[in-house]
Amino acid sequence: MVVTLDLSEEGMARLRAEAVRRQISVDAVIEEWAASLPTRKQSVKRQHPRLVATGTASSGRRASESDDMLAEGFGDNRSQWLKA
């Protein structure tokens, strides 16, 4: 099958350099790379969350306000807990 790739000069130079390094054609480099990609039958291993937490807050703030809280300096007083 014939495929046309529109690569930047840098991308083509990298492909050529890899082909020269391995003493194979650019086509072979691309073909080997394509063969290493997962097929539809192969499933990509999913990563599960390492930490999940639930709970309720009595402050009345919403999770969507967390960026604002951090910008206001929330959490900047950690050193007071380390002194105790």
C-alpha positions, 0 to 999 in steps of 0.5 A, spaced: 500 500 500 502 506 498 501 512 503 503 519 503 506 522 509 506 530 510 512 531 515 516 537 517 523 537 515 525 535 522 521 529 522 523 527 516 531 528 518 529 524 524 526 518 520 532 518 515 537 518 521 534 512 525 534 509 518 541 510 517 543 508 524 539 501 523 541 500 516 534 499 514 530 504 509 525 509 512 519 505 509 522 499 514 522 504 520 515 506 519 513 499 518 516 497 524 513 503 528 506 501 525 507 494 527 508 496 534 502 500 535 496 496 539 491 493 534 483 493 535 483 486 538 489 488 543 486 492 549 490 498 552 491 496 560 487 501 564 490 505 570 485 505 576 485 511 580 490 511 586 486 515 591 479 516 591 475 520 597 468 522 598 465 526 603 461 532 605 464 539 607 460 544 612 464 550 609 459 551 604 464 552 599 463 548 592 469 544 589 469 548 583 471 554 588 478 550 589 482 554 584 480 560 588 481 558 595 488 556 593 489 563 589 487 566 596 493 562 599 489 556 602 494 551 605 500 556 605 500 555 613 502 548 613 509 550 617 504 551 623 502 544 623 510 542 622 512 546 628 507 542 633 
